[in-house]
Amino acid sequence: MYNKKKERLYISELLEDEPAISYPSYYVLSTSMIRNEMLHYALIALHSLDLENYEHPSSYEDIFAMFSGGMFPIYKEMYVVGYFGGKMMYLDSSGWRAMLCTQDVFKMENWLVC
């Protein structure tokens, strides 16, 4: 199986000032994800806590509209979430992880969309 090369994207490379949320300090991503400007925007918003362009969705259609537009909603003001291969995935320091379907996932107040 072909393994894509992974690289570290440091938050300090995205933000000029000190991040409000410094952990994790980097994310392990594929080369194509490192160049994804929509992902950069979501990570900058999350780590700087500049969430003024984000709001709570009114329905699940708002969340999936972001996914289909190639954008990344924020979950619980902790994780950037993507939709790949029919699965919702959250980003942590070691890369994309499958998102468990818990009761909290269905609460609109846990999501932020722009």
N, C-alpha and C positions, 0 to 999 in steps of 0.2 A: 504494500500500500504506500502510496506517495504521501509523505509528510511535508506540509508546507512549513517553510522556515518561520519561526516566531521571533519577534523582537520586543524589546521593552519600550514602552511609551511613558516617559517620565512626565508627571504633572508639572514639574518645574519648567519643562519645555513649552507647555501650553499657556502658563500663567506668568505674567511679568512680576506681579506682587506675590507675597507669601500666601499660599492657599489657606482658606478658612478651615478646610478639612484636609489634613495632610496625609491621612491614611486611606487607602494605600498610596504610596508615593509613586508607584508605577503600575502599569498594566501590561501583561504579556499578550501581544496581538500578532496577527498575520500582517504581512507587508501591506496588503490591500486595506485592512482595517486601520492601520496606522495612518494611511493617507486619507481616510474618510473624514471629510470636513463636518458632516452632520454629527458624527461621533465626537469629534473635537468640541463642537458646540455644547453637546450634552455634558461632557466631562468638565468643561470650563464652568458651566452653570452649576453643576453639582459641587465641585471643589471650591468655588468662590462663594457659594450660597447666593448667587445672583439669579434668583428664581422668579424675577418679576415678569418675565415673558412666559412663564408656565402657570397653569391653573389646573384645578381639579376637573376631570372630565365629567360630562353630564351622562355619558353612556359608554359602553364598550366600543361603540363605533368610533368614538374619538381616539381611543387607544389604537385600534386597528387601522384607522386612517393614517396615523403617524407611521405605523409599521409599513404600510403599503407605499407611503411617500419616502421611505428610506430614512426616516428619522427615528429617534430613540427617546421614548418616554422615560420618566424617572419614577422609581418605585420606593416608597417610604423614605424619600429624601436620602437614600443610601446607595441605591443601585441604578445604573443605566441598564435598560432592558432592550433587547433586540429580538427579532423574530426571524429565525433561520430554519429552513427545511421543515416548516410546519410546527416548530417548537419555540416557545418563549424561553429566552436565555437571559440571564443576568451576568453582568461583568464584574469579576473580582480580580484581585491582583495576579492570579495565575491564569486568567483567560475567561472565556465564556463557559458558563455552567448552566445546566438545565434547571429551570425554575420549577420548584415543587408546587403543586396545585393545592394550596391550603385555603382555609376560609378567608384569610386576610387578602388573598389575591382578588376576591370578588367584592371588596369594599372600595368604592370609588375614592374615598378620602385618602387612600394609600397611594394613589397615582397622581402624577403631574404630567400634563401634556402641554404642548405649545402650538 
